[in-house]
């Protein structure tokens, strides 16, 4: 069983990390859906930039690992360029 202090720390870190990771994942998902629907190009570009920015911020803050973020960004840009 973890110590009281380490438990407090992990709870505090989880509270900090959750909204950052959630925002990045949501924007990534929305961007993927827009690309698949192939609707408005301006909307797709805006969504793409927001998703990349959110992923970079999550990586910069240590919420997501840099290789994980790089993989997601690569997958997103590959999907965008294939359409």
PDB file of N, CA, C and O in Angstrom:
ATOM      1  N   UNK A   1       0.845  -1.180   0.000  1.00  0.00           N
ATOM      2  CA  UNK A   1       0.000   0.000   0.000  1.00  0.00           C
ATOM      3  C   UNK A   1       0.891   1.244   0.000  1.00  0.00           C
ATOM      4  O   UNK A   1       1.871   1.309   0.742  1.00  0.00           O
ATOM      5  N   UNK A   2       0.549   2.229  -0.833  1.00  0.00           N
ATOM      6  CA  UNK A   2       1.394   3.422  -0.903  1.00  0.00           C
ATOM      7  C   UNK A   2       1.283   4.250   0.375  1.00  0.00           C
ATOM      8  O   UNK A   2       0.307   4.167   1.120  1.00  0.00           O
ATOM      9  N   UNK A   3       2.295   5.027   0.587  1.00  0.00           N
ATOM     10  CA  UNK A   3       2.265   5.902   1.755  1.00  0.00           C
ATOM     11  C   UNK A   3       1.220   6.994   1.552  1.00  0.00           C
ATOM     12  O   UNK A   3       0.758   7.232   0.436  1.00  0.00           O
ATOM     13  N   UNK A   4       0.861   7.644   2.633  1.00  0.00           N
ATOM     14  CA  UNK A   4      -0.152   8.706   2.556  1.00  0.00           C
ATOM     15  C   UNK A   4       0.326   9.845   1.667  1.00  0.00           C
ATOM     16  O   UNK A   4      -0.444  10.405   0.887  1.00  0.00           O
ATOM     17  N   UNK A   5       1.601  10.178   1.795  1.00  0.00           N
ATOM     18  CA  UNK A   5       2.144  11.288   1.010  1.00  0.00           C
ATOM     19  C   UNK A   5       2.146  10.966  -0.488  1.00  0.00           C
ATOM     20  O   UNK A   5       1.762  11.806  -1.302  1.00  0.00           O
ATOM     21  N   UNK A   6       2.575   9.758  -0.855  1.00  0.00           N
ATOM     22  CA  UNK A   6       2.611   9.400  -2.273  1.00  0.00           C
ATOM     23  C   UNK A   6       1.187   9.313  -2.842  1.00  0.00           C
ATOM     24  O   UNK A   6       0.961   9.620  -4.013  1.00  0.00           O
ATOM     25  N   UNK A   7       0.246   8.897  -2.015  1.00  0.00           N
ATOM     26  CA  UNK A   7      -1.144   8.852  -2.462  1.00  0.00           C
ATOM     27  C   UNK A   7      -1.666  10.262  -2.720  1.00  0.00           C
ATOM     28  O   UNK A   7      -2.324  10.505  -3.732  1.00  0.00           O
ATOM     29  N   UNK A   8      -1.375  11.195  -1.807  1.00  0.00           N
ATOM     30  CA  UNK A   8      -1.786  12.594  -1.996  1.00  0.00           C
ATOM     31  C   UNK A   8      -1.187  13.155  -3.281  1.00  0.00           C
ATOM     32  O   UNK A   8      -1.861  13.846  -4.046  1.00  0.00           O
ATOM     33  N   UNK A   9       0.080  12.850  -3.505  1.00  0.00           N
ATOM     34  CA  UNK A   9       0.768  13.346  -4.693  1.00  0.00           C
ATOM     35  C   UNK A   9       0.139  12.793  -5.970  1.00  0.00           C
ATOM     36  O   UNK A   9      -0.082  13.532  -6.930  1.00  0.00           O
ATOM     37  N   UNK A  10      -0.146  11.506  -5.978  1.00  0.00           N
ATOM     38  CA  UNK A  10      -0.715  10.907  -7.181  1.00  0.00           C
ATOM     39  C   UNK A  10      -2.125  11.442  -7.463  1.00  0.00           C
ATOM     40  O   UNK A  10      -2.501  11.630  -8.620  1.00  0.00           O
ATOM     41  N   UNK A  11      -2.888  11.681  -6.417  1.00  0.00           N
ATOM     42  CA  UNK A  11      -4.232  12.249  -6.587  1.00  0.00           C
ATOM     43  C   UNK A  11      -4.128  13.665  -7.151  1.00  0.00           C
ATOM     44  O   UNK A  11      -4.871  14.035  -8.060  1.00  0.00           O
ATOM     45  N   UNK A  12      -3.204  14.451  -6.608  1.00  0.00           N
ATOM     46  CA  UNK A  12      -3.016  15.825  -7.075  1.00  0.00           C
ATOM     47  C   UNK A  12      -2.555  15.844  -8.538  1.00  0.00           C
ATOM     48  O   UNK A  12      -3.036  16.648  -9.336  1.00  0.00           O
ATOM     49  N   UNK A  13      -1.624  14.956  -8.877  1.00  0.00           N
ATOM     50  CA  UNK A  13      -1.140  14.892 -10.251  1.00  0.00           C
ATOM     51  C   UNK A  13      -2.239  14.447 -11.214  1.00  0.00           C
ATOM     52  O   UNK A  13      -2.326  14.946 -12.336  1.00  0.00           O
ATOM     53  N   UNK A  14      -3.070  13.517 -10.776  1.00  0.00           N
ATOM     54  CA  UNK A  14      -4.167  13.040 -11.617  1.00  0.00           C
ATOM     55  C   UNK A  14      -5.160  14.163 -11.897  1.00  0.00           C
ATOM     56  O   UNK A  14      -5.665  14.285 -13.013  1.00  0.00           O
ATOM     57  N   UNK A  15      -5.439  14.977 -10.895  1.00  0.00           N
ATOM     58  CA  UNK A  15      -6.340  16.117 -11.073  1.00  0.00           C
ATOM     59  C   UNK A  15      -5.770  17.122 -12.067  1.00  0.00           C
ATOM     60  O   UNK A  15      -6.514  17.727 -12.838  1.00  0.00           O
ATOM     61  N   UNK A  16      -4.465  17.298 -12.051  1.00  0.00           N
ATOM     62  CA  UNK A  16      -3.797  18.225 -12.959  1.00  0.00           C
ATOM     63  C   UNK A  16      -3.766  17.664 -14.384  1.00  0.00           C
ATOM     64  O   UNK A  16      -4.006  18.391 -15.349  1.00  0.00           O
ATOM     65  N   UNK A  17      -3.473  16.376 -14.508  1.00  0.00           N
ATOM     66  CA  UNK A  17      -3.272  15.759 -15.819  1.00  0.00           C
ATOM     67  C   UNK A  17      -4.574  15.491 -16.579  1.00  0.00           C
ATOM     68  O   UNK A  17      -4.616  15.609 -17.804  1.00  0.00           O
ATOM     69  N   UNK A  18      -5.625  15.134 -15.858  1.00  0.00           N
ATOM     70  CA  UNK A  18      -6.855  14.684 -16.509  1.00  0.00           C
ATOM     71  C   UNK A  18      -7.419  15.668 -17.529  1.00  0.00           C
ATOM     72  O   UNK A  18      -7.679  15.257 -18.659  1.00  0.00           O
ATOM     73  N   UNK A  19      -7.622  16.939 -17.198  1.00  0.00           N
ATOM     74  CA  UNK A  19      -8.211  17.845 -18.200  1.00  0.00           C
ATOM     75  C   UNK A  19      -7.301  18.092 -19.406  1.00  0.00           C
ATOM     76  O   UNK A  19      -7.788  18.280 -20.520  1.00  0.00           O
ATOM     77  N   UNK A  20      -6.009  18.093 -19.193  1.00  0.00           N
ATOM     78  CA  UNK A  20      -5.063  18.322 -20.295  1.00  0.00           C
ATOM     79  C   UNK A  20      -5.104  17.155 -21.270  1.00  0.00           C
ATOM     80  O   UNK A  20      -5.190  17.352 -22.482  1.00  0.00           O
ATOM     81  N   UNK A  21      -5.042  15.946 -20.740  1.00  0.00           N
ATOM     82  CA  UNK A  21      -5.077  14.749 -21.581  1.00  0.00           C
ATOM     83  C   UNK A  21      -6.436  14.601 -22.254  1.00  0.00           C
ATOM     84  O   UNK A  21      -6.516  14.221 -23.422  1.00  0.00           O
ATOM     85  N   UNK A  22      -7.493  14.897 -21.525  1.00  0.00           N
ATOM     86  CA  UNK A  22      -8.840  14.773 -22.062  1.00  0.00           C
ATOM     87  C   UNK A  22      -9.052  15.729 -23.228  1.00  0.00           C
ATOM     88  O   UNK A  22      -9.634  15.354 -24.246  1.00  0.00           O
ATOM     89  N   UNK A  23      -8.581  16.964 -23.081  1.00  0.00           N
ATOM     90  CA  UNK A  23      -8.721  17.960 -24.150  1.00  0.00           C
ATOM     91  C   UNK A  23      -7.971  17.512 -25.399  1.00  0.00           C
ATOM     92  O   UNK A  23      -8.491  17.613 -26.510  1.00  0.00           O
ATOM     93  N   UNK A  24      -6.757  17.020 -25.217  1.00  0.00           N
ATOM     94  CA  UNK A  24      -5.953  16.574 -26.356  1.00  0.00           C
ATOM     95  C   UNK A  24      -6.636  15.416 -27.081  1.00  0.00           C
ATOM     96  O   UNK A  24      -6.713  15.407 -28.309  1.00  0.00           O
ATOM     97  N   UNK A  25      -7.128  14.445 -26.321  1.00  0.00           N
ATOM     98  CA  UNK A  25      -7.768  13.283 -26.931  1.00  0.00           C
ATOM     99  C   UNK A  25      -9.063  13.668 -27.640  1.00  0.00           C
ATOM    100  O   UNK A  25      -9.356  13.156 -28.721  1.00  0.00           O
ATOM    101  N   UNK A  26      -9.840  14.570 -27.035  1.00  0.00           N
ATOM    102  CA  UNK A  26     -11.102  15.003 -27.634  1.00  0.00           C
ATOM    103  C   UNK A  26     -10.861  15.738 -28.939  1.00  0.00           C
ATOM    104  O   UNK A  26     -11.531  15.470 -29.937  1.00  0.00           O
ATOM    105  N   UNK A  27      -9.904  16.668 -28.939  1.00  0.00           N
ATOM    106  CA  UNK A  27      -9.610  17.418 -30.156  1.00  0.00           C
ATOM    107  C   UNK A  27      -9.067  16.504 -31.251  1.00  0.00           C
ATOM    108  O   UNK A  27      -9.367  16.695 -32.429  1.00  0.00           O
ATOM    109  N   UNK A  28      -8.271  15.516 -30.865  1.00  0.00           N
ATOM    110  CA  UNK A  28      -7.746  14.553 -31.826  1.00  0.00           C
ATOM    111  C   UNK A  28      -8.888  13.755 -32.458  1.00  0.00           C
ATOM    112  O   UNK A  28      -8.930  13.564 -33.673  1.00  0.00           O
ATOM    113  N   UNK A  29      -9.801  13.300 -31.625  1.00  0.00           N
ATOM    114  CA  UNK A  29     -10.944  12.518 -32.105  1.00  0.00           C
ATOM    115  C   UNK A  29     -11.818  13.362 -33.034  1.00  0.00           C
ATOM    116  O   UNK A  29     -12.238  12.886 -34.088  1.00  0.00           O
ATOM    117  N   UNK A  30     -12.093  14.604 -32.651  1.00  0.00           N
ATOM    118  CA  UNK A  30     -12.922  15.480 -33.474  1.00  0.00           C
ATOM    119  C   UNK A  30     -12.268  15.753 -34.824  1.00  0.00           C
ATOM    120  O   UNK A  30     -12.940  15.775 -35.855  1.00  0.00           O
ATOM    121  N   UNK A  31     -10.978  15.956 -34.811  1.00  0.00           N
ATOM    122  CA  UNK A  31     -10.247  16.216 -36.041  1.00  0.00           C
ATOM    123  C   UNK A  31     -10.290  14.998 -36.965  1.00  0.00           C
ATOM    124  O   UNK A  31     -10.496  15.139 -38.170  1.00  0.00           O
ATOM    125  N   UNK A  32     -10.098  13.810 -36.406  1.00  0.00           N
ATOM    126  CA  UNK A  32     -10.171  12.577 -37.188  1.00  0.00           C
ATOM    127  C   UNK A  32     -11.553  12.431 -37.835  1.00  0.00           C
ATOM    128  O   UNK A  32     -11.660  12.060 -39.003  1.00  0.00           O
ATOM    129  N   UNK A  33     -12.604  12.723 -37.068  1.00  0.00           N
ATOM    130  CA  UNK A  33     -13.958  12.590 -37.579  1.00  0.00           C
ATOM    131  C   UNK A  33     -14.217  13.576 -38.717  1.00  0.00           C
ATOM    132  O   UNK A  33     -14.840  13.219 -39.716  1.00  0.00           O
ATOM    133  N   UNK A  34     -13.742  14.812 -38.572  1.00  0.00           N
ATOM    134  CA  UNK A  34     -13.915  15.805 -39.625  1.00  0.00           C
ATOM    135  C   UNK A  34     -13.201  15.387 -40.911  1.00  0.00           C
ATOM    136  O   UNK A  34     -13.725  15.568 -42.010  1.00  0.00           O
ATOM    137  N   UNK A  35     -12.015  14.834 -40.761  1.00  0.00           N
ATOM    138  CA  UNK A  35     -11.255  14.393 -41.931  1.00  0.00           C
ATOM    139  C   UNK A  35     -11.993  13.253 -42.634  1.00  0.00           C
ATOM    140  O   UNK A  35     -12.064  13.218 -43.863  1.00  0.00           O
ATOM    141  N   UNK A  36     -12.543  12.319 -41.846  1.00  0.00           N
ATOM    142  CA  UNK A  36     -13.262  11.195 -42.435  1.00  0.00           C
ATOM    143  C   UNK A  36     -14.534  11.647 -43.146  1.00  0.00           C
ATOM    144  O   UNK A  36     -14.887  11.111 -44.196  1.00  0.00           O
ATOM    145  N   UNK A  37     -15.228  12.644 -42.566  1.00  0.00           N
ATOM    146  CA  UNK A  37     -16.452  13.160 -43.182  1.00  0.00           C
ATOM    147  C   UNK A  37     -16.134  13.970 -44.432  1.00  0.00           C
ATOM    148  O   UNK A  37     -16.970  14.090 -45.327  1.00  0.00           O
ATOM    149  N   UNK A  38     -14.928  14.526 -44.494  1.00  0.00           N
ATOM    150  CA  UNK A  38     -14.466  15.298 -45.646  1.00  0.00           C
ATOM    151  C   UNK A  38     -15.395  16.477 -45.940  1.00  0.00           C
ATOM    152  O   UNK A  38     -15.831  16.675 -47.074  1.00  0.00           O
ATOM    153  N   UNK A  39     -15.686  17.252 -44.898  1.00  0.00           N
ATOM    154  CA  UNK A  39     -16.586  18.391 -45.029  1.00  0.00           C
ATOM    155  C   UNK A  39     -15.836  19.629 -45.505  1.00  0.00           C
ATOM    156  O   UNK A  39     -15.284  19.649 -46.606  1.00  0.00           O
ATOM    157  N   UNK A  40     -15.822  20.637 -44.685  1.00  0.00           N
ATOM    158  CA  UNK A  40     -15.238  21.939 -45.020  1.00  0.00           C
ATOM    159  C   UNK A  40     -13.737  21.943 -44.750  1.00  0.00           C
ATOM    160  O   UNK A  40     -13.309  21.616 -43.643  1.00  0.00           O
ATOM    161  N   UNK A  41     -12.932  22.309 -45.748  1.00  0.00           N
ATOM    162  CA  UNK A  41     -11.469  22.300 -45.614  1.00  0.00           C
ATOM    163  C   UNK A  41     -10.982  23.277 -44.543  1.00  0.00           C
ATOM    164  O   UNK A  41     -10.042  22.973 -43.809  1.00  0.00           O
ATOM    165  N   UNK A  42     -11.621  24.458 -44.450  1.00  0.00           N
ATOM    166  CA  UNK A  42     -11.204  25.435 -43.437  1.00  0.00           C
ATOM    167  C   UNK A  42     -11.436  24.891 -42.033  1.00  0.00           C
ATOM    168  O   UNK A  42     -10.605  25.065 -41.141  1.00  0.00           O
ATOM    169  N   UNK A  43     -12.561  24.237 -41.851  1.00  0.00           N
ATOM    170  CA  UNK A  43     -12.890  23.650 -40.554  1.00  0.00           C
ATOM    171  C   UNK A  43     -11.902  22.539 -40.206  1.00  0.00           C
ATOM    172  O   UNK A  43     -11.475  22.412 -39.059  1.00  0.00           O
ATOM    173  N   UNK A  44     -11.547  21.741 -41.205  1.00  0.00           N
ATOM    174  CA  UNK A  44     -10.603  20.644 -40.997  1.00  0.00           C
ATOM    175  C   UNK A  44      -9.234  21.192 -40.602  1.00  0.00           C
ATOM    176  O   UNK A  44      -8.608  20.682 -39.673  1.00  0.00           O
ATOM    177  N   UNK A  45      -8.765  22.223 -41.298  1.00  0.00           N
ATOM    178  CA  UNK A  45      -7.456  22.819 -40.993  1.00  0.00           C
ATOM    179  C   UNK A  45      -7.424  23.409 -39.584  1.00  0.00           C
ATOM    180  O   UNK A  45      -6.446  23.241 -38.856  1.00  0.00           O
ATOM    181  N   UNK A  46      -8.502  24.100 -39.206  1.00  0.00           N
ATOM    182  CA  UNK A  46      -8.573  24.694 -37.870  1.00  0.00           C
ATOM    183  C   UNK A  46      -8.550  23.603 -36.790  1.00  0.00           C
ATOM    184  O   UNK A  46      -7.841  23.717 -35.789  1.00  0.00           O
ATOM    185  N   UNK A  47      -9.330  22.560 -37.012  1.00  0.00           N
ATOM    186  CA  UNK A  47      -9.381  21.447 -36.067  1.00  0.00           C
ATOM    187  C   UNK A  47      -8.029  20.751 -35.971  1.00  0.00           C
ATOM    188  O   UNK A  47      -7.596  20.371 -34.884  1.00  0.00           O
ATOM    189  N   UNK A  48      -7.367  20.586 -37.111  1.00  0.00           N
ATOM    190  CA  UNK A  48      -6.052  19.950 -37.159  1.00  0.00           C
ATOM    191  C   UNK A  48      -5.042  20.745 -36.327  1.00  0.00           C
ATOM    192  O   UNK A  48      -4.299  20.168 -35.533  1.00  0.00           O
ATOM    193  N   UNK A  49      -5.016  22.056 -36.509  1.00  0.00           N
ATOM    194  CA  UNK A  49      -4.083  22.902 -35.763  1.00  0.00           C
ATOM    195  C   UNK A  49      -4.354  22.856 -34.265  1.00  0.00           C
ATOM    196  O   UNK A  49      -3.421  22.803 -33.464  1.00  0.00           O
ATOM    197  N   UNK A  50      -5.636  22.877 -33.884  1.00  0.00           N
ATOM    198  CA  UNK A  50      -5.992  22.807 -32.462  1.00  0.00           C
ATOM    199  C   UNK A  50      -5.548  21.485 -31.849  1.00  0.00           C
ATOM    200  O   UNK A  50      -5.026  21.456 -30.734  1.00  0.00           O
ATOM    201  N   UNK A  51      -5.755  20.396 -32.574  1.00  0.00           N
ATOM    202  CA  UNK A  51      -5.384  19.077 -32.069  1.00  0.00           C
ATOM    203  C   UNK A  51      -3.871  18.963 -31.904  1.00  0.00           C
ATOM    204  O   UNK A  51      -3.397  18.462 -30.885  1.00  0.00           O
ATOM    205  N   UNK A  52      -3.112  19.421 -32.895  1.00  0.00           N
ATOM    206  CA  UNK A  52      -1.653  19.370 -32.816  1.00  0.00           C
ATOM    207  C   UNK A  52      -1.159  20.215 -31.639  1.00  0.00           C
ATOM    208  O   UNK A  52      -0.267  19.802 -30.898  1.00  0.00           O
ATOM    209  N   UNK A  53      -1.744  21.391 -31.478  1.00  0.00           N
ATOM    210  CA  UNK A  53      -1.354  22.279 -30.382  1.00  0.00           C
ATOM    211  C   UNK A  53      -1.631  21.637 -29.021  1.00  0.00           C
ATOM    212  O   UNK A  53      -0.789  21.683 -28.124  1.00  0.00           O
ATOM    213  N   UNK A  54      -2.806  21.044 -28.877  1.00  0.00           N
ATOM    214  CA  UNK A  54      -3.166  20.406 -27.603  1.00  0.00           C
ATOM    215  C   UNK A  54      -2.246  19.222 -27.305  1.00  0.00           C
ATOM    216  O   UNK A  54      -1.840  19.019 -26.160  1.00  0.00           O
ATOM    217  N   UNK A  55      -1.920  18.449 -28.329  1.00  0.00           N
ATOM    218  CA  UNK A  55      -1.006  17.324 -28.127  1.00  0.00           C
ATOM    219  C   UNK A  55       0.385  17.807 -27.726  1.00  0.00           C
ATOM    220  O   UNK A  55       1.013  17.230 -26.839  1.00  0.00           O
ATOM    221  N   UNK A  56       0.864  18.864 -28.378  1.00  0.00           N
ATOM    222  CA  UNK A  56       2.177  19.420 -28.026  1.00  0.00           C
ATOM    223  C   UNK A  56       2.204  19.942 -26.594  1.00  0.00           C
ATOM    224  O   UNK A  56       3.185  19.751 -25.875  1.00  0.00           O
ATOM    225  N   UNK A  57       1.129  20.597 -26.186  1.00  0.00           N
ATOM    226  CA  UNK A  57       1.066  21.115 -24.814  1.00  0.00           C
ATOM    227  C   UNK A  57       1.049  19.975 -23.797  1.00  0.00           C
ATOM    228  O   UNK A  57       1.687  20.065 -22.748  1.00  0.00           O
ATOM    229  N   UNK A  58       0.323  18.908 -24.107  1.00  0.00           N
ATOM    230  CA  UNK A  58       0.279  17.752 -23.207  1.00  0.00           C
ATOM    231  C   UNK A  58       1.663  17.124 -23.083  1.00  0.00           C
ATOM    232  O   UNK A  58       2.063  16.698 -22.000  1.00  0.00           O
ATOM    233  N   UNK A  59       2.385  17.070 -24.185  1.00  0.00           N
ATOM    234  CA  UNK A  59       3.740  16.522 -24.163  1.00  0.00           C
ATOM    235  C   UNK A  59       4.678  17.426 -23.380  1.00  0.00           C
ATOM    236  O   UNK A  59       5.490  16.956 -22.583  1.00  0.00           O
ATOM    237  N   UNK A  60       4.560  18.718 -23.613  1.00  0.00           N
ATOM    238  CA  UNK A  60       5.422  19.698 -22.959  1.00  0.00           C
ATOM    239  C   UNK A  60       5.237  19.684 -21.443  1.00  0.00           C
ATOM    240  O   UNK A  60       6.196  19.871 -20.695  1.00  0.00           O
ATOM    241  N   UNK A  61       4.004  19.461 -20.995  1.00  0.00           N
ATOM    242  CA  UNK A  61       3.712  19.462 -19.565  1.00  0.00           C
ATOM    243  C   UNK A  61       3.951  18.103 -18.917  1.00  0.00           C
ATOM    244  O   UNK A  61       3.787  17.951 -17.706  1.00  0.00           O
ATOM    245  N   UNK A  62       4.339  17.116 -19.723  1.00  0.00           N
ATOM    246  CA  UNK A  62       4.644  15.805 -19.167  1.00  0.00           C
ATOM    247  C   UNK A  62       3.426  14.946 -18.922  1.00  0.00           C
ATOM    248  O   UNK A  62       3.519  13.921 -18.247  1.00  0.00           O
ATOM    249  N   UNK A  63       2.286  15.341 -19.456  1.00  0.00           N
ATOM    250  CA  UNK A  63       1.061  14.573 -19.267  1.00  0.00           C
ATOM    251  C   UNK A  63       1.051  13.360 -20.180  1.00  0.00           C
ATOM    252  O   UNK A  63       0.602  12.284 -19.784  1.00  0.00           O
ATOM    253  N   UNK A  64       1.546  13.528 -21.403  1.00  0.00           N
ATOM    254  CA  UNK A  64       1.647  12.436 -22.362  1.00  0.00           C
ATOM    255  C   UNK A  64       3.105  12.318 -22.794  1.00  0.00           C
ATOM    256  O   UNK A  64       3.821  13.316 -22.869  1.00  0.00           O
ATOM    257  N   UNK A  65       3.534  11.101 -23.077  1.00  0.00           N
ATOM    258  CA  UNK A  65       4.914  10.881 -23.486  1.00  0.00           C
ATOM    259  C   UNK A  65       5.140  11.429 -24.884  1.00  0.00           C
ATOM    260  O   UNK A  65       4.252  11.375 -25.735  1.00  0.00           O
ATOM    261  N   UNK A  66       6.334  11.956 -25.112  1.00  0.00           N
ATOM    262  CA  UNK A  66       6.618  12.612 -26.391  1.00  0.00           C
ATOM    263  C   UNK A  66       6.507  11.668 -27.579  1.00  0.00           C
ATOM    264  O   UNK A  66       6.084  12.088 -28.656  1.00  0.00           O
ATOM    265  N   UNK A  67       6.877  10.401 -27.406  1.00  0.00           N
ATOM    266  CA  UNK A  67       6.769   9.447 -28.510  1.00  0.00           C
ATOM    267  C   UNK A  67       5.311   9.107 -28.816  1.00  0.00           C
ATOM    268  O   UNK A  67       4.940   8.914 -29.974  1.00  0.00           O
ATOM    269  N   UNK A  68       4.498   9.037 -27.779  1.00  0.00           N
ATOM    270  CA  UNK A  68       3.066   8.799 -27.945  1.00  0.00           C
ATOM    271  C   UNK A  68       2.441   9.958 -28.722  1.00  0.00           C
ATOM    272  O   UNK A  68       1.643   9.744 -29.634  1.00  0.00           O
ATOM    273  N   UNK A  69       2.807  11.171 -28.357  1.00  0.00           N
ATOM    274  CA  UNK A  69       2.287  12.360 -29.029  1.00  0.00           C
ATOM    275  C   UNK A  69       2.763  12.393 -30.481  1.00  0.00           C
ATOM    276  O   UNK A  69       1.986  12.702 -31.385  1.00  0.00           O
ATOM    277  N   UNK A  70       4.017  12.079 -30.700  1.00  0.00           N
ATOM    278  CA  UNK A  70       4.557  12.073 -32.062  1.00  0.00           C
ATOM    279  C   UNK A  70       3.814  11.054 -32.926  1.00  0.00           C
ATOM    280  O   UNK A  70       3.527  11.323 -34.093  1.00  0.00           O
ATOM    281  N   UNK A  71       3.508   9.911 -32.371  1.00  0.00           N
ATOM    282  CA  UNK A  71       2.788   8.872 -33.110  1.00  0.00           C
ATOM    283  C   UNK A  71       1.383   9.344 -33.474  1.00  0.00           C
ATOM    284  O   UNK A  71       0.926   9.132 -34.597  1.00  0.00           O
ATOM    285  N   UNK A  72       0.700   9.982 -32.527  1.00  0.00           N
ATOM    286  CA  UNK A  72      -0.658  10.465 -32.786  1.00  0.00           C
ATOM    287  C   UNK A  72      -0.661  11.588 -33.816  1.00  0.00           C
ATOM    288  O   UNK A  72      -1.536  11.638 -34.680  1.00  0.00           O
ATOM    289  N   UNK A  73       0.319  12.492 -33.728  1.00  0.00           N
ATOM    290  CA  UNK A  73       0.415  13.585 -34.693  1.00  0.00           C
ATOM    291  C   UNK A  73       0.705  13.046 -36.089  1.00  0.00           C
ATOM    292  O   UNK A  73       0.143  13.525 -37.075  1.00  0.00           O
ATOM    293  N   UNK A  74       1.572  12.062 -36.167  1.00  0.00           N
ATOM    294  CA  UNK A  74       1.924  11.457 -37.448  1.00  0.00           C
ATOM    295  C   UNK A  74       0.708  10.777 -38.074  1.00  0.00           C
ATOM    296  O   UNK A  74       0.458  10.914 -39.271  1.00  0.00           O
ATOM    297  N   UNK A  75      -0.026  10.060 -37.273  1.00  0.00           N
ATOM    298  CA  UNK A  75      -1.217   9.359 -37.754  1.00  0.00           C
ATOM    299  C   UNK A  75      -2.256  10.356 -38.268  1.00  0.00           C
ATOM    300  O   UNK A  75      -2.887  10.129 -39.301  1.00  0.00           O
ATOM    301  N   UNK A  76      -2.428  11.455 -37.541  1.00  0.00           N
ATOM    302  CA  UNK A  76      -3.393  12.474 -37.924  1.00  0.00           C
ATOM    303  C   UNK A  76      -2.987  13.158 -39.226  1.00  0.00           C
ATOM    304  O   UNK A  76      -3.817  13.331 -40.119  1.00  0.00           O
ATOM    305  N   UNK A  77      -1.734  13.543 -39.339  1.00  0.00           N
ATOM    306  CA  UNK A  77      -1.287  14.233 -40.548  1.00  0.00           C
ATOM    307  C   UNK A  77      -1.296  13.290 -41.754  1.00  0.00           C
ATOM    308  O   UNK A  77      -1.576  13.720 -42.873  1.00  0.00           O
ATOM    309  N   UNK A  78      -0.996  12.026 -41.534  1.00  0.00           N
ATOM    310  CA  UNK A  78      -1.046  11.043 -42.607  1.00  0.00           C
ATOM    311  C   UNK A  78      -2.474  10.901 -43.125  1.00  0.00           C
ATOM    312  O   UNK A  78      -2.700  10.822 -44.332  1.00  0.00           O
ATOM    313  N   UNK A  79      -3.434  10.869 -42.201  1.00  0.00           N
ATOM    314  CA  UNK A  79      -4.841  10.766 -42.583  1.00  0.00           C
ATOM    315  C   UNK A  79      -5.285  12.014 -43.334  1.00  0.00           C
ATOM    316  O   UNK A  79      -6.034  11.922 -44.307  1.00  0.00           O
ATOM    317  N   UNK A  80      -4.827  13.185 -42.885  1.00  0.00           N
ATOM    318  CA  UNK A  80      -5.193  14.446 -43.529  1.00  0.00           C
ATOM    319  C   UNK A  80      -4.624  14.508 -44.948  1.00  0.00           C
ATOM    320  O   UNK A  80      -5.319  14.937 -45.869  1.00  0.00           O
ATOM    321  N   UNK A  81      -3.387  14.092 -45.134  1.00  0.00           N
ATOM    322  CA  UNK A  81      -2.752  14.166 -46.442  1.00  0.00           C
ATOM    323  C   UNK A  81      -3.255  13.109 -47.419  1.00  0.00           C
ATOM    324  O   UNK A  81      -3.124  13.275 -48.631  1.00  0.00           O
ATOM    325  N   UNK A  82      -3.826  12.029 -46.905  1.00  0.00           N
ATOM    326  CA  UNK A  82      -4.330  10.978 -47.789  1.00  0.00           C
ATOM    327  C   UNK A  82      -5.674  11.344 -48.404  1.00  0.00           C
ATOM    328  O   UNK A  82      -6.061  10.792 -49.434  1.00  0.00           O
ATOM    329  N   UNK A  83      -6.385  12.271 -47.775  1.00  0.00           N
ATOM    330  CA  UNK A  83      -7.713  12.676 -48.288  1.00  0.00           C
ATOM    331  C   UNK A  83      -7.590  13.753 -49.315  1.00  0.00           C
ATOM    332  O   UNK A  83      -8.598  14.213 -49.852  1.00  0.00           O
TER     333      UNK A  83
END
